[in-house]
Amino acid sequence: MDRSRFYAALRRRDSGVFGTSLSQPQVDRMEAILTRLDAKRIELAQAAYILGTAYHESDRFRTMEEYASGAAYEGRKTLGNTEPGDGRRFKGRGFVQITGRRNYTDWAKRLGIDLVGNPALAARLDHATTILIDGMMLGTFTGKKLPDYVAGAKKDYVGARRVVNGTDRAGIIANYARAFEAALVEAGYSATTAPWTPAKPVPAPAPSRSQKPLLRPRSRQSAGSPQFSLSSSRASWRPWRISPEADMAPVVRILARVLAGFLIGSGYFTEDAANAVFDDPAFDAAIGAMIWAVTELYYVAARKLGWRT
């Protein structure tokens, strides 16, 4: 498998998943999963669904621990949380965000480590990778195994969500799996060939002040870089503008979380409906385009009114 082609496919704007640059932690986490998938000779479609699940549960491989405090799980007997503090103690961690005393106890036995006494170990890369792949293949989370839905010619990406969490976001995660399947195919992934573990690829650098700042002088743009202009005759005066290649994802995700909280709190959206919208990569692209358009309008208006920029 050509890892560089795999990451290049994921970075494309129309990939259906990242569609932008990858950070080193994101690459490191995917590398751990890919290496294990290779070693275990996991089928292509199964590998794609495993990656799609991890992508969703870990917020695009950005975190190995649930953002929420875990207080909502307090007293949940279905999770085995029978003691005070279990909700926070056994909050979601790892690539599948295992939750609850029951899951932590089960995986403590399977891994031979004290996950109950030290739950943070579930977020360690090697343990998280084992829990993700073995848990989905063996059906330890819900009693449903991934091969029940995806194996050979059978490929039920929507139904496979039952392996981890009922039907929650099933359609969205199915689309993620299809995106990862396309990237794996392009990279030449095959479970029938001898596993190959190359050196870690160098990911496309995330935007930084020294590499690709959010704002940069017009004169420093490369001659062939795309130019977006509301009106080339009016907008060409600008000494500064937002780079069209800039990674807007961090800004977009912050705005999305604020907006989702407002809509849910105001009763306009249910939590599930809001998450379905804000988890869609197309939403990120739309908001990023809106941010760029607003800044363009600002500069045009500033020039017309004679403001200094």
Secondary structure, DSSP 8 states (H G I E B T S, - for coil): --HHHHHHHHHSTTSSS--S---HHHHHHHHHHHHHHHHHT--HHHHHHHHHHHHHHTTTTT-SB-SS-SGGGTT-GGGT--STTHHHHT--BTTTTB-SHHHHHHHHHHHTS-TTT-GGGGGSHHHHHHHHHHHHHHTTTTS--GGGTEETTEE-TTGGGGGTSTTTTHHHHHHHHHHHHHHHHHHT--SSS---------------TTTS-SEEEGGGS-TTS----S-HHHHTT-SEEE-TTS--HHHHHHHHHHHHHHHHHTTSS-HHHHHHHHT-HHHHHHHHHHHHHHHHHHHHHHHHHT---
